[in-house]
Amino acid sequence: WRRLGFLAFALLVYRIGTHIPIPGINPEQVAALFQQSQGTILQYFNLFSGGALERMSIFALSVVPYISAAIVMQLFSNSLPYLQELKKDGQAGRNKITQYTRYGTVVFALIQSTALTVTLQSAGLIESTNIFGAIVAVLSIVTGTVFLMWLGEQITSRGIGNGISLIIFSGIVAEIPRALASTFELGRTGALSAIMIVGIFLLVIFTVLFIVFFERAMRKILINYPKRQMGNKIYGGESSHLPLKINTA
C-alpha cells in the first residue's frame, strides 16, 4: 500500500505539471493551432505527452528524450567495446550506463526543446521574441524533462516499478475521457454510426487482449533431471521447465 500510495502521489505530481505552461506562452493561439491540426501527427504526440504538448507545459516533451537516449545507449552498448565492457562489469557497469543515459537525455532535451522553442517563436506562440525569452523557454522544458526522468526513476525504485512506462501510460489514460466524449459527440451528430462506434470499442478491447496475450505468452521447455544413486537412496528424476518468453525484446 505504501508503494501504491507513492505511485499515486507521483502520478498526481506529473498531472499537475502538465498544466504548468512554458513562461511567455500564448495559450489562445496554442489552442487555435491544435484546433486546426485535428487528425494530424501533432495529435499523436499530444496523446503521448498526456495533453502537455497541447497546453505547451513544461512537460511538453514528456519522456521522449529519455527514450531516445535509452535506445541510443542500447545500440552503442552492443557496438562500442568500452560500453560492452561496462555491461560485463555487473551492477557498477549498469550504473555507469544509466548515468550516460541521463546525460544523453539532457542532450536530446536541449536539442528538441530548442527546436520546439524556435518553432513556437516563429509561429508567434511565445510572446517574447528575444533571445532571453527563448533561453527561459528552453531551460523550462529541459528542466521539466529531467524532472520527469527523475520521477520515473523514483517510481521504479519506490513505487511498483516501470516508472517511465507508467508515466507514458498515465498520460494516455488521462486523454481517454476526452476521446470517448469526442466519439459519442460524433455519434450524436451522425458523423459516426452506432455500429461503427461499437466496432471501434470492440477493436480497442481486442487489441489490448492481443497485446497482453503476446506479452505473457511463453514456451515451456521441458527439463528432465536424471536419477542418481547415492548409497541405497535414489535422488533426482524430477521434471521441470524453463519458461522462455515469446516477446523477449
Buried (B, 14 or more C-beta within 10 A) or exposed (E): EEEEEBBEEBBEEBBEBBEBBBBBBBEEBBEEBBEEEEEEEBBEBBBBBBBBBBBBBBBBBBBBBBBBBBEBBEEBBEEEEEBBEBEEEEEEBEEBBEEBBBEBBBBBBBEBBBEBBBEBBEEEBBEBEEEEBBEBBBBBBBEBBBBBBEBBBBBBEBBEEEBBBBBBEBBBEBBEEEEEEEBEEBBEEEEBEEEEBEEEEEEEEEEEEEEEEEEEEEEEEEEEEEEEEEEEEEEEEEEEEEEEEEEEE
